[in-house]
Amino acid sequence: MAKYLDTSQISSELMQLLKEAKEKIILVTYSLQVNNQIQERLKTKSKLGTLSEITIIYGNTKLKEKELEWMEEIDDLRVFQKKNLHAKCYINENKAIISSMNLYDYSQTSNIEMGFLIDREKDKDAYESMMEDIADLKINGDRKKIGELEEKEDIKVANPNSTSEIQKTPQLTYPQQTQKFLLEYFRKEFSLKIKEKSENILSDQQILEIVKSEHLSENQLRNILRNQKKVDQLAAPIFDQMNLALDFTYGEILDTRYQNGQFSYDQVKMKVIGEDYTRWYDTKQELPRKNQIVAVLLNKNWFNQYILLEKTEYILNEKDPKTIMDYSNSVYKSTKELSEITSISSREINSILVNKNLMEKEGNDWYATPKGNRFGALQKEGKFGKFILWPEEIIVQLGLMEVN
C-alpha cells in the first residue's frame, strides 16, 4: 500500500532511498538543479561502483556550467532530456517516490510538497507501470553529454565577407568513431588508476591523430605522443583498443520492442551497414532509439554492448582495414624466436596468445582465431603439424616488451 509523504518526509525518504540503492538510481525531475546532499550521495554511490545504473531524466531546463560541475565526477551517469517532462519521481530497485518536489534546496525548505512512497513488492502493478513509462522516456528522450547541458553564451556570427573561415573538424568514419570512443574510455579508466588528469595521458588531438592513422605503426605512435616514456607505457593498451574496434558491427536501429509473452528479452531490429541484412536481436542492454547508428558487439542473436555514433555518409566497404597495422613489411617469427627476443618461455608465450584469444590448439595443430588474423597471424604447415608465425610487432602490441 502506498504511503503518503509530506515535505519533510519526502526529503528523508529520498535520502534513505539513495542510501539503500544496490542496483540502480533513477531521478526523474523537471529541473536539473540538485542540492549538495544528493550530489554527494550520487558521487559516493558512483565511486563504490556497486550500481549498474545512475540516470537523471529532466525537462526543458538549462543551467550554467558551474552548476553542473559535480556531474563530471560521476563517470557512469546517464542523462536524458524530454522537453515536455514535468513529472518528479525518484527510484531505486525496490522503492519509488512520486511527488511534487524538485531536487533543489528551495523546493525542499520553502515549498509545501506532497508525495507518495510505493514499494515494488507491495505495489507491484504501480511500480511496473511506472518503470514502463521510465523506459519510454529514455527511448524517446535525447541522450545528453555533460557539455551539452549548460547554457552557453551567444556565439557571434562571422562576417560573411570576412576572409577567415571557421575550421570544421572532418567527420570520422564509423570505425574511427569507435576507436575514438574506446581510446577515450581507456584514457578515463587509466587516469583513475594512476590518479592523473586524462588530458595528460592522451590529449584529444593525440587521440584524433591515432584514429586517423590508416595503419598505426610504432614509429607513428612515437611521433604522435612525442614522449618515449608515454610510448613505453601506452603502446600495448592503445594497440589493444584499436584492435578491439574491429570486433564491432555497424548498424542502423530500425525498431525496438520490450519483452512480452512471445519473447523472453527486449529486442532490437537492426540493419547492418554495408549489407542488405536486417534482423531482430535479443538484448539485456538499454534499448537504443530508432534511426540511431551504433557500433555493437554481436554474438549470434545477441545485441550486446554498443556505442552511439554520429551519422555520416560513410559506407563500409572491402577497402576498410581488417588489421590496425600494415604487416606487409613485417618480419615474422615463430613463438620460439619470440621467446628468444623477449626472454619469456615459448610455453608462456603460447599461453598468452591463447588467453588473448589469438590462437587455439586442436590435437597437434595450432590455428589462428579471427582476432589472431587481425594481429597479422600467418598460418603455416610443417613436418609436425600446423603452426603460426607472428609479426615481430606483436611483442609490443601485447606488452611483452617495451618499444625501443
KOLNUVO-542347 format. One record per residue (C-alpha): residue number from 0; chain; x, z, y. Coordinates in steps of 0.5 Angstrom, whole numbers, plus 2048, in hexadecimal, padded with zeros to 3 digits. Layout:
<drenkols>
DRENKOL   resi   chain    xx    zz    yy
DRENKOL    NUM       A     X     Z     Y
...
</drenkols>
This chain:
<drenkols>
DRENKOL   resi   chain    xx    zz    yy
DRENKOL      0       A   800   800   800
DRENKOL      1       A   803   7FE   807
DRENKOL      2       A   805   804   80B
DRENKOL      3       A   803   804   813
DRENKOL      4       A   809   805   818
DRENKOL      5       A   809   807   81F
DRENKOL      6       A   80F   805   824
DRENKOL      7       A   814   80B   821
DRENKOL      8       A   812   80A   81A
DRENKOL      9       A   814   802   81B
DRENKOL     10       A   81B   804   81D
DRENKOL     11       A   81C   809   818
DRENKOL     12       A   819   805   812
DRENKOL     13       A   81D   7FF   815
DRENKOL     14       A   824   802   814
DRENKOL     15       A   822   805   80E
DRENKOL     16       A   820   7FE   80B
DRENKOL     17       A   827   7FB   80D
DRENKOL     18       A   82B   801   80A
DRENKOL     19       A   827   800   804
DRENKOL     20       A   828   7F9   803
DRENKOL     21       A   82C   7F7   7FD
DRENKOL     22       A   82B   7EF   7FC
DRENKOL     23       A   828   7ED   803
DRENKOL     24       A   826   7EE   80A
DRENKOL     25       A   822   7E9   80E
DRENKOL     26       A   820   7EA   815
DRENKOL     27       A   81A   7E6   818
DRENKOL     28       A   81A   7E7   81F
DRENKOL     29       A   818   7E3   826
DRENKOL     30       A   81E   7E6   82A
DRENKOL     31       A   825   7E6   827
DRENKOL     32       A   827   7EC   82B
DRENKOL     33       A   829   7F1   826
DRENKOL     34       A   82A   7F8   828
DRENKOL     35       A   831   7FB   827
DRENKOL     36       A   82F   800   821
DRENKOL     37       A   82C   7FA   81D
DRENKOL     38       A   832   7F6   81F
DRENKOL     39       A   837   7FB   81C
DRENKOL     40       A   833   7FC   815
DRENKOL     41       A   833   7F4   814
DRENKOL     42       A   83A   7F4   815
DRENKOL     43       A   83B   7F9   810
DRENKOL     44       A   837   7F6   80B
DRENKOL     45       A   83B   7F0   80C
DRENKOL     46       A   842   7F3   80B
DRENKOL     47       A   83F   7F6   805
DRENKOL     48       A   83E   7F0   802
DRENKOL     49       A   838   7F2   7FE
DRENKOL     50       A   832   7EE   800
DRENKOL     51       A   831   7E7   7FE
DRENKOL     52       A   82D   7E5   805
DRENKOL     53       A   82D   7E7   80C
DRENKOL     54       A   829   7E3   810
DRENKOL     55       A   826   7E3   817
DRENKOL     56       A   820   7DE   819
DRENKOL     57       A   81E   7DE   820
DRENKOL     58       A   819   7DB   825
DRENKOL     59       A   81A   7D7   82B
DRENKOL     60       A   81F   7DB   82F
DRENKOL     61       A   826   7DA   831
DRENKOL     62       A   82C   7DF   833
DRENKOL     63       A   832   7DF   837
DRENKOL     64       A   839   7DF   832
DRENKOL     65       A   83B   7E6   834
DRENKOL     66       A   834   7E9   831
DRENKOL     67       A   836   7E5   82A
DRENKOL     68       A   83D   7E7   829
DRENKOL     69       A   83B   7EC   824
DRENKOL     70       A   838   7E7   81F
DRENKOL     71       A   83F   7E4   81F
DRENKOL     72       A   841   7EA   81B
DRENKOL     73       A   83C   7E8   815
DRENKOL     74       A   83F   7E3   811
DRENKOL     75       A   839   7E2   80D
DRENKOL     76       A   834   7E2   812
DRENKOL     77       A   82F   7DC   812
DRENKOL     78       A   82B   7DB   818
DRENKOL     79       A   825   7D6   818
DRENKOL     80       A   820   7D5   81E
DRENKOL     81       A   819   7D3   81E
DRENKOL     82       A   817   7D2   825
DRENKOL     83       A   80F   7D4   824
DRENKOL     84       A   811   7DA   821
DRENKOL     85       A   80E   7E0   824
DRENKOL     86       A   80E   7E5   81D
DRENKOL     87       A   812   7EB   81C
DRENKOL     88       A   814   7ED   815
DRENKOL     89       A   81A   7F1   812
DRENKOL     90       A   81B   7F0   80B
DRENKOL     91       A   820   7F2   805
DRENKOL     92       A   81F   7F1   7FE
DRENKOL     93       A   81A   7F7   7FD
DRENKOL     94       A   816   7F8   804
DRENKOL     95       A   814   7F5   80A
DRENKOL     96       A   812   7F7   811
DRENKOL     97       A   80D   7F3   814
DRENKOL     98       A   80C   7F5   81B
DRENKOL     99       A   80B   7F3   823
DRENKOL    100       A   812   7F6   824
DRENKOL    101       A   818   7F2   826
DRENKOL    102       A   81F   7F4   825
DRENKOL    103       A   822   7F5   82C
DRENKOL    104       A   822   7FD   82F
DRENKOL    105       A   81D   7FC   834
DRENKOL    106       A   818   7FA   82E
DRENKOL    107       A   819   800   82A
DRENKOL    108       A   81A   805   830
DRENKOL    109       A   815   803   835
DRENKOL    110       A   80F   7FF   832
DRENKOL    111       A   80A   801   82E
DRENKOL    112       A   80A   7FE   827
DRENKOL    113       A   806   7FD   820
DRENKOL    114       A   808   7FB   81A
DRENKOL    115       A   807   7FC   812
DRENKOL    116       A   80C   7FD   80C
DRENKOL    117       A   80B   7F9   806
DRENKOL    118       A   80E   7FB   7FF
DRENKOL    119       A   810   7F5   7FB
DRENKOL    120       A   80D   7F8   7F4
DRENKOL    121       A   807   7FC   7F7
DRENKOL    122       A   805   7F6   7FC
DRENKOL    123       A   808   7F0   7F7
DRENKOL    124       A   803   7EB   7FA
DRENKOL    125       A   804   7EC   801
DRENKOL    126       A   80C   7EC   800
DRENKOL    127       A   80C   7E6   7FC
DRENKOL    128       A   807   7E2   801
DRENKOL    129       A   80C   7E5   807
DRENKOL    130       A   812   7E2   803
DRENKOL    131       A   80F   7DB   802
DRENKOL    132       A   80E   7DB   80A
DRENKOL    133       A   815   7DD   80B
DRENKOL    134       A   817   7D7   806
DRENKOL    135       A   813   7D2   80A
DRENKOL    136       A   816   7D5   811
DRENKOL    137       A   81D   7D4   80E
DRENKOL    138       A   81C   7CD   80C
DRENKOL    139       A   818   7CA   812
DRENKOL    140       A   81C   7CE   817
DRENKOL    141       A   823   7CC   81A
DRENKOL    142       A   829   7CF   817
DRENKOL    143       A   82E   7D1   81C
DRENKOL    144       A   835   7D3   81D
DRENKOL    145       A   837   7D8   822
DRENKOL    146       A   83A   7D4   827
DRENKOL    147       A   833   7D0   828
DRENKOL    148       A   82F   7D7   829
DRENKOL    149       A   832   7D9   830
DRENKOL    150       A   82F   7D6   837
DRENKOL    151       A   834   7D1   83A
DRENKOL    152       A   836   7D0   841
DRENKOL    153       A   833   7C9   843
DRENKOL    154       A   838   7C3   842
DRENKOL    155       A   83A   7BF   847
DRENKOL    156       A   838   7B7   846
DRENKOL    157       A   83E   7B3   847
DRENKOL    158       A   83E   7AE   84D
DRENKOL    159       A   83C   7A7   849
DRENKOL    160       A   841   7A4   84E
DRENKOL    161       A   847   7A8   84C
DRENKOL    162       A   84D   7A5   848
DRENKOL    163       A   84D   7AB   844
DRENKOL    164       A   849   7AC   83D
DRENKOL    165       A   847   7B2   839
DRENKOL    166       A   84B   7B1   833
DRENKOL    167       A   847   7B2   82D
DRENKOL    168       A   849   7B5   826
DRENKOL    169       A   849   7AF   821
DRENKOL    170       A   844   7B0   81B
DRENKOL    171       A   846   7B3   815
DRENKOL    172       A   844   7B0   80E
DRENKOL    173       A   841   7B4   809
DRENKOL    174       A   847   7B5   805
DRENKOL    175       A   84B   7B7   80C
DRENKOL    176       A   845   7BC   80E
DRENKOL    177       A   845   7BF   807
DRENKOL    178       A   84D   7C0   807
DRENKOL    179       A   84C   7C3   80F
DRENKOL    180       A   847   7C8   80C
DRENKOL    181       A   84B   7CA   806
DRENKOL    182       A   851   7CB   80B
DRENKOL    183       A   84D   7CF   810
DRENKOL    184       A   84A   7D3   80B
DRENKOL    185       A   851   7D4   807
DRENKOL    186       A   854   7D6   80E
DRENKOL    187       A   84F   7DB   810
DRENKOL    188       A   850   7DF   809
DRENKOL    189       A   857   7DE   80A
DRENKOL    190       A   857   7E1   811
DRENKOL    191       A   853   7E7   80E
DRENKOL    192       A   858   7E8   808
DRENKOL    193       A   85E   7E8   80D
DRENKOL    194       A   85B   7EB   813
DRENKOL    195       A   85D   7E5   817
DRENKOL    196       A   859   7E1   81C
DRENKOL    197       A   856   7DB   819
DRENKOL    198       A   859   7D6   81E
DRENKOL    199       A   860   7D9   81D
DRENKOL    200       A   85F   7D7   816
DRENKOL    201       A   85D   7D0   817
DRENKOL    202       A   85A   7CD   81D
DRENKOL    203       A   854   7C9   81E
DRENKOL    204       A   859   7C3   820
DRENKOL    205       A   85D   7C4   81A
DRENKOL    206       A   857   7C4   815
DRENKOL    207       A   855   7BD   818
DRENKOL    208       A   85C   7BA   817
DRENKOL    209       A   85C   7BD   810
DRENKOL    210       A   855   7BA   80E
DRENKOL    211       A   856   7B3   812
DRENKOL    212       A   85D   7B2   80E
DRENKOL    213       A   85B   7AD   809
DRENKOL    214       A   860   7AF   803
DRENKOL    215       A   862   7B6   805
DRENKOL    216       A   86A   7B7   804
DRENKOL    217       A   86E   7BD   804
DRENKOL    218       A   872   7B9   80A
DRENKOL    219       A   86C   7B8   80E
DRENKOL    220       A   86A   7BF   80D
DRENKOL    221       A   870   7C1   80F
DRENKOL    222       A   86F   7BD   816
DRENKOL    223       A   868   7C0   817
DRENKOL    224       A   86A   7C7   816
DRENKOL    225       A   871   7C7   819
DRENKOL    226       A   873   7CD   816
DRENKOL    227       A   877   7CE   810
DRENKOL    228       A   874   7D5   80E
DRENKOL    229       A   86D   7D2   80F
DRENKOL    230       A   86E   7CD   80A
DRENKOL    231       A   871   7D1   805
DRENKOL    232       A   86B   7D6   806
DRENKOL    233       A   866   7D1   806
DRENKOL    234       A   867   7CA   803
DRENKOL    235       A   865   7CC   7FC
DRENKOL    236       A   85E   7CF   7FE
DRENKOL    237       A   85D   7C9   803
DRENKOL    238       A   85E   7C4   7FE
DRENKOL    239       A   859   7C8   7F9
DRENKOL    240       A   854   7C8   7FE
DRENKOL    241       A   855   7C1   800
DRENKOL    242       A   854   7BF   7F8
DRENKOL    243       A   84E   7C4   7F8
DRENKOL    244       A   84B   7BF   7FC
DRENKOL    245       A   84B   7BA   7F7
DRENKOL    246       A   846   7BE   7F3
DRENKOL    247       A   840   7BD   7F8
DRENKOL    248       A   83B   7B8   7F7
DRENKOL    249       A   838   7B5   7FE
DRENKOL    250       A   830   7B4   7FE
DRENKOL    251       A   82A   7B4   803
DRENKOL    252       A   825   7B9   802
DRENKOL    253       A   81E   7B5   800
DRENKOL    254       A   81A   7BB   7FF
DRENKOL    255       A   81A   7C3   7FC
DRENKOL    256       A   815   7C7   7F8
DRENKOL    257       A   814   7CE   7F6
DRENKOL    258       A   814   7D1   7EF
DRENKOL    259       A   80D   7D1   7EC
DRENKOL    260       A   80A   7D1   7E5
DRENKOL    261       A   80C   7CA   7E4
DRENKOL    262       A   814   7CB   7E5
DRENKOL    263       A   818   7D1   7E5
DRENKOL    264       A   81C   7D1   7EB
DRENKOL    265       A   81C   7CE   7F2
DRENKOL    266       A   81D   7C6   7F2
DRENKOL    267       A   821   7C1   7F7
DRENKOL    268       A   820   7BA   7F7
DRENKOL    269       A   826   7B6   7F9
DRENKOL    270       A   828   7AF   7FA
DRENKOL    271       A   830   7AE   7F8
DRENKOL    272       A   833   7AB   7FE
DRENKOL    273       A   836   7A4   7FC
DRENKOL    274       A   832   7A4   7F6
DRENKOL    275       A   82B   7A2   7F4
DRENKOL    276       A   82A   7A8   7F1
DRENKOL    277       A   824   7AD   7F2
DRENKOL    278       A   822   7B4   7EE
DRENKOL    279       A   820   7BB   7EE
DRENKOL    280       A   825   7C0   7ED
DRENKOL    281       A   824   7C8   7EC
DRENKOL    282       A   827   7CD   7F0
DRENKOL    283       A   828   7D4   7F2
DRENKOL    284       A   82A   7D2   7F9
DRENKOL    285       A   827   7D3   7FF
DRENKOL    286       A   823   7CD   800
DRENKOL    287       A   825   7C7   805
DRENKOL    288       A   821   7C4   80A
DRENKOL    289       A   81E   7BD   809
DRENKOL    290       A   823   7B7   80B
DRENKOL    291       A   829   7BB   80B
DRENKOL    292       A   82F   7B8   809
DRENKOL    293       A   833   7BD   804
DRENKOL    294       A   839   7BE   800
DRENKOL    295       A   837   7C1   7FA
DRENKOL    296       A   83B   7C3   7F3
DRENKOL    297       A   836   7C1   7EE
DRENKOL    298       A   836   7C3   7E7
DRENKOL    299       A   832   7BF   7E2
DRENKOL    300       A   82B   7C0   7E5
DRENKOL    301       A   82D   7C6   7EA
DRENKOL    302       A   82E   7C6   7F1
DRENKOL    303       A   833   7CB   7F3
DRENKOL    304       A   837   7CD   7F9
DRENKOL    305       A   836   7C8   7FE
DRENKOL    306       A   839   7C6   805
DRENKOL    307       A   834   7C3   80B
DRENKOL    308       A   837   7BD   80E
DRENKOL    309       A   836   7B9   814
DRENKOL    310       A   833   7B3   813
DRENKOL    311       A   838   7AC   814
DRENKOL    312       A   837   7A5   813
DRENKOL    313       A   83D   7A6   80E
DRENKOL    314       A   83B   7A4   807
DRENKOL    315       A   83F   7A6   801
DRENKOL    316       A   843   7A0   7FD
DRENKOL    317       A   848   79F   7F8
DRENKOL    318       A   84E   79F   7FD
DRENKOL    319       A   84D   7A6   7FE
DRENKOL    320       A   853   7AA   7FC
DRENKOL    321       A   852   7AD   7F5
DRENKOL    322       A   858   7B1   7F6
DRENKOL    323       A   85A   7B5   7FC
DRENKOL    324       A   862   7B3   7FC
DRENKOL    325       A   864   7AC   7FA
DRENKOL    326       A   868   7AD   7F4
DRENKOL    327       A   86A   7A5   7F3
DRENKOL    328       A   872   7A7   7F5
DRENKOL    329       A   872   7AE   7F2
DRENKOL    330       A   877   7B0   7ED
DRENKOL    331       A   873   7B2   7E6
DRENKOL    332       A   876   7B8   7E2
DRENKOL    333       A   874   7BB   7DB
DRENKOL    334       A   872   7C2   7DB
DRENKOL    335       A   879   7C4   7D8
DRENKOL    336       A   87C   7C0   7DE
DRENKOL    337       A   877   7C4   7E3
DRENKOL    338       A   87A   7CA   7DF
DRENKOL    339       A   881   7C9   7E1
DRENKOL    340       A   87F   7C8   7E8
DRENKOL    341       A   87B   7CE   7E9
DRENKOL    342       A   87F   7D3   7E4
DRENKOL    343       A   878   7D4   7E1
DRENKOL    344       A   877   7D3   7DA
DRENKOL    345       A   874   7CD   7D7
DRENKOL    346       A   86E   7D1   7D4
DRENKOL    347       A   86D   7D5   7DA
DRENKOL    348       A   86C   7CE   7DE
DRENKOL    349       A   867   7CB   7D9
DRENKOL    350       A   863   7D2   7D9
DRENKOL    351       A   863   7D1   7E1
DRENKOL    352       A   861   7CA   7E0
DRENKOL    353       A   85B   7CC   7DB
DRENKOL    354       A   859   7D1   7DF
DRENKOL    355       A   858   7CD   7E5
DRENKOL    356       A   854   7C8   7E1
DRENKOL    357       A   859   7C2   7E2
DRENKOL    358       A   85A   7C1   7DA
DRENKOL    359       A   858   7C3   7D4
DRENKOL    360       A   85A   7C3   7CC
DRENKOL    361       A   857   7C0   7C6
DRENKOL    362       A   85B   7C1   7C0
DRENKOL    363       A   862   7BF   7C2
DRENKOL    364       A   860   7BB   7C7
DRENKOL    365       A   85F   7BC   7CF
DRENKOL    366       A   85A   7B9   7D3
DRENKOL    367       A   85A   7B9   7DB
DRENKOL    368       A   853   7BB   7DE
DRENKOL    369       A   84F   7B7   7E3
DRENKOL    370       A   852   7BC   7E8
DRENKOL    371       A   859   7BB   7E5
DRENKOL    372       A   859   7B4   7E6
DRENKOL    373       A   858   7B5   7EE
DRENKOL    374       A   85E   7B9   7ED
DRENKOL    375       A   862   7B3   7EB
DRENKOL    376       A   862   7B4   7E3
DRENKOL    377       A   865   7AF   7DF
DRENKOL    378       A   862   7AE   7D8
DRENKOL    379       A   868   7AC   7D3
DRENKOL    380       A   868   7AC   7CB
DRENKOL    381       A   86F   7AE   7C8
DRENKOL    382       A   871   7AF   7C1
DRENKOL    383       A   86E   7B6   7C0
DRENKOL    384       A   867   7B4   7C4
DRENKOL    385       A   864   7B3   7CB
DRENKOL    386       A   867   7B7   7D1
DRENKOL    387       A   867   7B6   7D8
DRENKOL    388       A   86C   7B5   7DE
DRENKOL    389       A   86B   7B8   7E4
DRENKOL    390       A   86E   7B6   7EB
DRENKOL    391       A   873   7BB   7EE
DRENKOL    392       A   86F   7BD   7F4
DRENKOL    393       A   86A   7C1   7EF
DRENKOL    394       A   86F   7C7   7EF
DRENKOL    395       A   86E   7C7   7F7
DRENKOL    396       A   866   7C6   7F6
DRENKOL    397       A   866   7CB   7F1
DRENKOL    398       A   86A   7D0   7F5
DRENKOL    399       A   86F   7D0   7EF
DRENKOL    400       A   875   7CF   7F4
DRENKOL    401       A   875   7CF   7FC
DRENKOL    402       A   876   7C9   800
DRENKOL    403       A   87E   7C8   801
</drenkols>
